[in-house]
Amino acid sequence: GLPVSYVTRYRDERFKHLASALQQSHYDIIGLQEVWLLKNYEMLKEALKSIFPYAHYFHSGKVGSGKCVFSRYPIVATSFTPFNLCGYPYEFHHGDWYGRKGVGHCKINISGTILNFYVTHLHAEYNRNNDIHLPHRATEIVQLSQIIRFTSYNSPTILVGDINFEPEDVGYRFLMATLHLKDAWLESGVEGTGNTCDLMSNSFTTDVNNEKRIDYILFNDEYLKCQACQVTLGRIPGVNYNYSDHEGVEATLQLNTRKLRQRQDIVENSNEIMEVLQEVHGILTDNISILKFKHFQRYLLVMLFISLSILSGIINYHSPNEDYLKLIVIIACPLFLTIAVSLFYFGFMFDENEIRDIKACICDLE
């Protein structure tokens, strides 16, 4: 549901259909992503309040985080942690930076038992063959893992959302290894691929022959057992388009309150964990030198455009009395200066922060 109408077709109509489908559902807790417009969330909240009396929207970024939770059970506490790195502000066509993606956390009281429910949406993978955003996505997955470890307190935990990593990717493997989570789709034993994105049957799919599974329901199996899982909310009945460009995922999880007990946070030095930690560490370490070179390039460009601006002023001062030449120089001088200032501002405000955030993530891994 992007906030731009010509990009998101039938947005308001699809939210109305979604509200109708959820009203007839048997769900206890719902986690949604990409509900960017507050008016769409308010419409859902009003339509679902008799069934899901507890709801929360996670505000963040320039256009909102897009994440919200609806629950039949009381939401007793909430928090939202934005990711430190999530794309670049000059990538207007992507929008990840403007959404300020992160992880929302709700503590839900289920008959006296506190359930930690997390909803997240990581930076998209726009080019699998040349994933220039992989370092940002790697820092996000490390930060997500840390947040869950430090806030779940060995209690029943569910993580839902668009992870934007496929099961064989390093991000998915990092989460599963460091948090000891289970994948509801795999645990259910259901046949099929469970693909949720770029399905050929989806009316919004543009990248055909690239079906993938990147939307998940993950949980800790100490207190929760998966009884069923399926892909849902595909094509809207009676119309020729889908609820979303992604299919939904639903799971039936049984909570075992008898197993609720305190235990030590086990740190396993297994080969699997060490392997995935080293892989993420390598991605981030390699990227540091690239970022430093880009940072150096940016300041060279700043000096170049400042020099061009000064040169334009000199030419204007010593140029013959030709109106067209003076006009060109008058336009060029402030233009070069503006470009120089913009490059310096971006380098000062963002490049250094990006390098420091990646270094901090490397230190956490070490």
N, C-alpha and C positions, 0 to 999 in steps of 0.2 A: 504493500500500500504506500508507495512513494508519494510525497506531497506534490508531485507534478502530474497534472491530469493527462497530458498527452503521452507521458511515459507509462503511467499505470492505467490501463484501460478498465472501464467498468468498476472502478475502485469502490464507490459508495454502494453500488448494487451488490457487489460481491460481499461486502461487510453485512448487508442486510440478509443475504442468503446464509452467511456464516452464523449470524445470530440465530436464525431459524433452525439451523442444523444443531447448534449447541443446546438450544432449548429442548430439543428432543433426545439429547444424548444421555448416557448413563455415567458420564465422567464425574469424578470427585474433584480433581484439580486439573486446570488447563493452563499451559504456558504458551504464550504467543510471541512471535517476533515480527518485525516489520509493520507494526501498527504505528506508523509515523505520526499521523495526525491525531491530535487530542480529541477532535470531534468524533472520529471513528471509535476511539476507546470509550468515550462517554456514551455513544449510542449502544455499544455492546454492553456496557455496565448497566445501563437502564433496562435493556431488553432481557438481561440475564439475572437481574437482582433477586427475583423470586426463587431462583434455583441455586444461584451462586451468590449468596449475600455478601461474600467477602471478596474484594478485588483491590488490586494495586497496580498503578502505572509507574514505571521507573523513568523519571525525567533525566535527560542528559543531552549534551551537545547542542548544536544549533537547531536541529529539527526533531529532537527527542530520541531516546534510545530505541524506540520501537518495541520495547518489551513490556509485557504485562502478564498478570496472573489472576485467574479467577478460581475461587475455592468454595466448596460447600462447608468447609471447616474454618474456624477462626484463624485469621492471619494475625499473629501476636507480635511480630517484629519484622522489619524490612530493612534492607540496605542495598546500595548499588555502588559497585566499584568500577569505574571506567578503566579501560586498558590504557597503559602508558603510551603505547605506540599503536596507531590504527590508520595507516595511510598518510597521505599528504594533502594539505589544504588546496594545492593547485590542481588536484585531480577532481575537478568539478563533476566530470562525467561518471565518476565512481561513487562518490558520496560517503565512503566509509568514515573519513575524518569528520565530516559534518554531523554524522549520526552519533559520534563519540561512543562507539560500541564498548560493551563491558559485560559484567555478570550481575544479575539481580538475584537477591537472596531473600527468601521468605521463610520464617519459622512458623509452621502451621501446627496448631494444637488438634490432634486427632484423638479424641476421647482420653485426654491426659498425657498422651505421648507426643513429644515434639519431633516433627519431621522437618528436616532441612531440605527445602525445595529451591533449586537453582535453575535459572533460565538465562541462556546466553546466545550470542550471535557473533562469531569471529569474522575477521576480515576475509573477504571473498578471494578465491583463487581465479584470477582473470585469464591467466595463460599458464596452463600446466607445463608446457614445454619451456617456458621462460618466466618462472614465477619470481618476479623482482620484489614482491611483497613477502616472500617466505621468511625473512628475518623478523619482520613485524608480526607475522602470524605465529612464528615460533615463540617470541616473547609473550604473546597473548596466551598461548597454551600453557607456558610455565606459570604465568601470573594466575590463570584460572585454577591450575592445580594447587598453587599455594593458598589461594583464597579458600578453596574447599577444605584443604587440610587444616587450616587455622581456624575455621569457623564451624565445622561440622561436629566437633567434639565427640567423635566416635558414636554418633547417633544415626538413626535412619536417614539416608541421604539419597536424593534423586536429582539428577542433572538432565535437563532437556534443552534442545535447541539445535540451531544450525551451526555445526562445528566447522564446516567448510574443509574438512579433511576426510578422505576416504579411509576405510578400515586398514588398508595397507600402508597408509601414510604415517610419517613420523609423529604428527600431532595427535592422532588417534592412539597410536601405540604408547606415546608418552603419558597420556591421561590414564589409560588402562593399567599401565605398569606402576605409576607412582601413586595412584589412588586406589588401586585394587578394585576397580569398578567392574560391573558386569553389563553387557549389552543386551537389552531386553529382546531385540530381534533374534540374536543368536541363542539366548537362553530359552526362548519359547520353542525352539525346534521347528518352527514353521518353514515350509518349503518356499523357495523363491529367492529372489535377489534382495528384496526390500528396498529397491532403488526409490529415491524420493525426488530427484532433481533431473531436469532435462529429459523427462519421459516423452517418448514419441506421441503418447496418447494425450499429453497435456497441451491445451490450446495455446499456451504462452511460450512453448518451447521453440527456440530459434536455433540452438546448436543440436542438430539431430545426430543420432548414433553416438551419443555421449552420455547415456544414462548412468547415474551414480547414486550412491547412498552416502549422504552427508548430514542427514538429520537423525538425531538419536534420542533415545531414552536410556540413560545409564543409571545404575543404582548399586549400592553396596549390599551384597547378598548375606551379610551377617544377620540382618533384620528383615530383609525383603526377599520375597520369592516371586519370580515371574511365572504367571499362569497362562498368559496369552499376549500376543503382540501382532499387530497388523498395520499395513499402510492404509490410510483412510482419507476422507475428504478430498476426493479427486474431482471428477466432473460434476457440476451442479445439475441436479435433476431438472429437466425441462428447458434448459438453455444450452447454448453451444460454447460455453467457456467454463473454465475451472474456478474453484475457490481461490487458488493461488498458483504461482508458477512452481511451487514445491508441493508435493503431496504431504499430508499430515501423517503423524505416527501416533498410535495409541497402544497402551499396554495395560494389562491388569496385573497389579502387584499386590501380593498378600503380605501384610505387616505382622511379624511375629514378635509380640511384646514380651514374651518369655525370655527372649534372648537379649533384651535390653540390659546391659551391664557395663560397668566401667572396665576398660582394658588399656594396656599401654599401647601407644602409637608405635606399631612395629615398623622398623626400617629394615627392609630386606636387601641385602647386598647381592642380589641375584644377577646372573649374567644378562637377563632380559632388561632389568632396570639400568644396569651400567651401560649396556649397548645403546639404549635409547637416549640416556643422558649424554653420552659422548657424541651421539649424532647431532643432537640439538646444540651442544656446545660448539661443535665444529662449524655448524651453519652460522652461528652468531660471531664466532671468532674470525672466520673468513670475511664476514661482512664489515667488520670494523675497519680494516685497511681500505676497503672500497669506499666506505663513507668518508674516511679522512681524505682520500684523493678527490672525491666529489666536492668536499668542503673546500679544498685548496683550489679546485677549478672555479668554484663559485666566486672566491675572492679575487682570482685573476680576472674574471669577467667584470667584477665591480671596478677594478682598476682600469680595465679597458674602456668601459663606458664613461667613467669619470674623465679619462684622457680625451675621449671623443667629444665629451661635452665641453671641455676646456678648449680643445681644438676648434670646435664649432664657434665658440665665442671669439677666438682669435681671428678666424676667417671672417666672421661678421664685422669685426672692427676694422680689418684691413681690406675688405673686399671692395671692388668698384661699385659704383652707384647703379647696381642692377637689381630691380625690384624682385624678380623671380628668385635670384640667388639669395637675397636677404631673407625672403619668405621661407625658403627651404632651411636656411640656417636657424632662423627664429624658431621653427618647428622642431628641428633636430636637436638643438641644444637642451631645452627642457625635457625632451623625450629621452635622450641619453641619460640625463641626470636622474630622471624618474626611474628608469630601468636600474641604474646603479644603486639607488636608495632601496628599491624593492628587493634586489638581490642581496644587499647587505642585511636588510631587515630579516628576510627569510633565513639567511645563513645564521644570523645571530640568535634569532628566536627559536629556530627549529633544528638546524643541523647539530648544534652542540647538545641540545636536549636528547636528540635521537641517539647520538653516540653514548651519552651518559646512561640513558635507559638501557641500552643494549649491554654496556659494561656492567651495570647493576644486575642484569639478568644472568650474565656470565658468572658473576660472583656468587649469586644465589645457587647456581648449578654446582659450583665448585665446593 
